[in-house]
Amino acid sequence: MTAPETTWVLDQLASAQSNIAAGYSDSNGNPVELIRVDRDESQLYDGSGSFDMSGSVRSRSGDLKDGVFVGVTHADTTSEPIGTEYDHRRETIVGVRIEGMHTSEWGKIDPAGESGIPWADAVRAVRRAITNRRTFPDAGARHVSYTDLTLANEVDDAASHSDYYLATFDVVFNGYETLPIPDAPGIGFGTTSAGQSRFGDIS
């Protein structure tokens, strides 16, 4: 099941898709594609079909001919009580993984930007699409409100590979969760202490 925070990040990346397609073309004159992957479900977010981004970048050389891939997955959620009430502080971490391949291997990464997109520009477009909504991101499930997000643990591993490109970072959501107030002892769910329905007249 895809986490709401994962879906939110994937949706923000639509603007990066548009900007990259509008600004960069491959050697055939076709727009460079940013292809989104829901790693919670190992599914392509654009269109349909399964896609596994585990393992090395080289293992996906055939797919990387189609575009620059960005995978998003829920990594962790933690919460802690605030005082003795029913609100919790909440932190959720979503991992982002960007992969590309050099045009010499028929990929879409071209340092000159003539037959593809420079790697730094691809990473920048992804980061900017997410951080544009860094205050009060509407990314939580029911009863969850986030106040801000930050990027953390950024690693660009492009220098380790001659033709393959990989960058990873975490999106850290900070906010609050309001937990339901439990019924008092001896009072059934949906009723008040006077025995009246909390939902009005349901007869």
C-alpha distance (Angstrom), angle and dihedral (degrees) to the residues before:
residue distance angle dihedral
M1 . . .
T2 3.78 . .
A3 3.81 115.5 .
P4 3.83 116.4 -125.3
E5 3.82 89.9 -121.9
T6 3.82 90.3 54.9
T7 3.79 91.1 51.6
W8 3.81 91.2 48.2
V9 3.81 93.0 53.7
L10 3.81 91.8 46.5
D11 3.81 90.1 51.2
Q12 3.82 92.4 51.0
L13 3.80 89.3 55.4
A14 3.81 90.4 68.0
S15 3.81 88.5 85.0
A16 3.81 90.4 53.0
Q17 3.80 88.8 51.4
S18 3.80 91.4 53.6
N19 3.80 94.6 45.6
I20 3.80 94.1 48.6
A21 3.80 93.2 46.3
A22 3.80 91.3 48.9
G23 3.79 94.9 46.7
Y24 3.80 106.4 38.5
S25 3.80 137.2 45.2
D26 3.78 133.0 -174.5
S27 3.80 127.0 -124.7
N28 3.82 90.3 -80.1
G29 3.79 93.3 52.8
N30 3.80 93.8 -106.6
P31 3.82 119.5 137.2
V32 3.79 114.6 -99.6
E33 3.80 109.8 -109.9
L34 3.79 127.2 -138.2
I35 3.80 103.7 -154.5
R36 3.81 117.1 -157.0
V37 3.81 122.2 -145.7
D38 3.81 127.1 -165.9
R39 3.79 99.7 -143.6
D40 3.82 91.9 -175.7
E41 3.81 86.3 71.2
S42 3.84 99.9 18.7
Q43 3.80 88.1 -122.2
L44 3.77 134.6 133.5
Y45 3.81 108.0 -107.8
D46 3.79 90.8 -155.1
G47 3.77 109.6 62.5
S48 3.78 118.0 -24.9
G49 3.77 140.1 -63.3
S50 3.77 138.0 85.2
F51 3.79 122.4 -79.3
D52 3.79 126.3 -178.4
M53 3.81 116.7 -157.8
S54 3.79 95.8 -178.4
G55 3.79 118.5 111.5
S56 3.79 127.8 34.9
V57 3.79 125.5 -26.5
R58 3.81 90.0 -120.9
S59 3.79 90.5 62.8
R60 3.82 88.3 68.4
S61 3.80 98.2 48.2
G62 3.80 91.5 123.5
D63 3.80 92.7 54.7
L64 3.80 94.1 43.7
K65 3.80 89.2 66.6
D66 3.81 86.6 73.4
G67 3.79 98.8 58.0
V68 3.78 148.0 -65.9
F69 3.79 111.7 -46.5
V70 3.81 126.4 -146.8
G71 3.79 119.5 -172.6
V72 3.80 125.1 -166.6
T73 3.80 128.2 -165.0
H74 3.80 139.6 169.0
A75 3.80 107.9 -109.5
D76 3.81 106.8 175.1
T77 3.81 145.7 -20.3
T78 3.80 124.6 -159.2
S79 3.79 131.6 177.1
E80 3.78 137.3 -178.2
P81 3.81 131.6 -168.8
I82 3.80 121.1 -101.2
G83 3.79 106.3 -139.1
T84 3.80 115.2 -52.6
E85 3.80 98.2 -45.4
Y86 3.79 129.3 93.4
D87 3.81 100.5 -93.7
H88 3.79 122.1 102.9
R89 3.76 132.8 -165.9
R90 3.78 107.8 -121.9
E91 3.78 132.8 -159.8
T92 3.79 122.7 -176.6
I93 3.80 125.0 -175.1
V94 3.79 122.3 -155.8
G95 3.80 119.5 -171.3
V96 3.80 121.2 -139.5
R97 3.81 123.4 -162.0
I98 3.83 123.0 -173.2
E99 3.82 121.8 -167.3
G100 3.79 133.5 -177.5
M101 3.78 142.4 159.4
H102 3.82 131.6 -138.8
T103 3.79 120.1 -104.9
S104 3.82 89.0 -118.5
E105 3.82 85.1 71.0
W106 3.85 91.5 42.5
G107 3.79 92.8 -97.6
K108 3.81 128.4 129.8
I109 3.82 102.4 -108.0
D110 3.81 113.4 104.8
P111 3.82 117.6 167.1
A112 3.81 89.6 -153.7
G113 3.80 93.2 51.4
E114 3.80 92.1 -132.1
S115 3.81 101.8 109.4
G116 3.78 98.8 19.0
I117 3.78 141.0 -14.1
P118 3.82 126.8 -56.8
W119 3.79 109.6 -112.4
A120 3.80 94.0 -123.8
D121 3.81 90.2 54.4
A122 3.81 91.9 51.8
V123 3.80 92.6 51.0
R124 3.81 91.5 44.4
A125 3.81 91.8 52.3
V126 3.81 91.6 52.8
R127 3.81 93.6 46.8
R128 3.80 93.0 47.0
A129 3.80 93.9 49.4
I130 3.80 89.4 57.2
T131 3.80 100.1 39.8
N132 3.81 92.6 48.4
R133 3.83 85.2 78.8
R134 3.79 97.3 39.5
T135 3.81 96.1 129.9
F136 3.80 119.7 69.2
P137 3.82 95.3 -12.0
D138 3.80 109.6 -166.1
A139 3.79 92.0 -135.5
G140 3.78 105.5 120.8
A141 3.75 134.0 100.1
R142 3.81 122.5 -116.3
H143 3.82 113.5 -44.6
V144 3.84 91.5 13.9
S145 3.81 122.7 114.3
Y146 3.79 122.5 -179.1
T147 3.78 121.0 -156.8
D148 3.79 99.4 -168.9
L149 3.78 147.4 -17.4
T150 3.79 133.6 -139.6
L151 3.80 135.5 -171.2
A152 3.80 118.3 -120.0
N153 3.81 141.9 172.0
E154 3.79 93.9 28.3
V155 3.81 113.4 -174.3
D156 3.81 126.0 176.1
D157 3.79 108.7 -167.8
A158 3.81 96.7 176.2
A159 3.81 92.9 112.2
S160 3.81 90.4 61.8
H161 3.80 93.4 63.4
S162 3.79 128.2 51.1
D163 3.81 97.3 -150.4
Y164 3.79 104.9 12.0
Y165 3.79 127.9 74.1
L166 3.79 129.5 -156.4
A167 3.81 132.7 172.7
T168 3.79 128.8 171.2
F169 3.79 135.8 -176.3
D170 3.79 140.7 157.7
V171 3.79 126.9 -117.3
V172 3.81 107.7 -146.0
F173 3.81 116.1 -159.0
N174 3.82 117.3 -161.7
G175 3.78 123.8 -167.0
Y176 3.78 147.9 94.1
E177 3.77 140.8 -66.5
T178 3.81 123.1 -153.2
L179 3.78 110.9 -147.7
P180 3.82 121.5 -152.4
I181 3.79 115.3 -97.5
P182 3.80 108.6 -114.0
D183 3.79 121.3 -125.7
A184 3.79 115.6 -97.5
P185 3.83 116.0 -107.8
G186 3.79 111.6 -76.8
I187 3.81 93.7 15.5
G188 3.78 117.8 108.4
F189 3.78 124.3 -133.5
G190 3.79 111.7 -86.1
T191 3.80 95.7 23.4
T192 3.79 135.2 97.1
S193 3.80 126.3 -131.2
A194 3.80 87.0 -93.2
G195 3.78 90.8 56.8
Q196 3.79 93.8 -108.5
S197 3.79 122.9 139.0
R198 3.80 114.5 -100.8
F199 3.78 88.2 -148.6
G200 3.80 98.5 58.4
D201 3.78 127.5 -118.1
I202 3.77 107.4 -15.1
S203 3.83 97.0 170.1
